[in-house]
């Protein structure tokens, strides 16, 4: 027990706590990889408002990282995270398991050498983020399934910044007949408009400030859409023109269906997801940032 928040390191201990709650309890769950910021805390606040108990997990999930990605460098700030949760009024339980606890059969970053049970959501995981990070959503779906099995929540809270993730998880919950409700909350932004992300800590002050252009370019795309432009390619080119700067290397700008994530040529009355991924390079470090707007 630290900061008044019970911390559970094992599946068995969290389940025992869960079973001790009154039968009519409702559980809200906020899964995180730590390095908590105001975006995470907005999810916690929503969960506390809508449920009798709230559980937060902190687990840096190895199966969603490729061997060349930043697993070892990913920010781990457990004491800071605990402090942030305490300042936000605390939560009823913090689940912070070990890798062995979550992957009892073991885990390697090399997919072809992995053994055991994994979850794939086909048709929604291969495009957009999945092109650059081919096994990312397999890792996400697997660990979230494990966490849902442990916490047995009524509602789980995710941020719109990772919008493809929310579409994937909603489909997973539907198709695997899970009882949990997926709640998606708006993106929380820094004062400049930059979407809050745990990876923003990698950015120097000047680069962080300049990265506000990512959101500004999305807003320009939204502006011409609202003025009557429905051709996806014209909106995409408008977004790209706002990032004509050597600081940025665009991975993709996409206009996709809200549920199936297929690329659209023309936006109909159902609207679309306008999303972007950008590499920002500063010295010898390159950071990948994502953002989106709903049209």
Helices and strands as residue ranges (DSSP letters): E 7-8, H 11-19, E 27-32, H 38-50, E 53-58, G 62-64, H 78-87, E 93-95, H 99-102, G 111-113, H 129-132, H 136-151, E 155-159, G 160-162, H 163-175, E 181-185, G 198-202, H 205-210, H 212-226, H 232-241, E 248-256, E 273-282, E 285-294
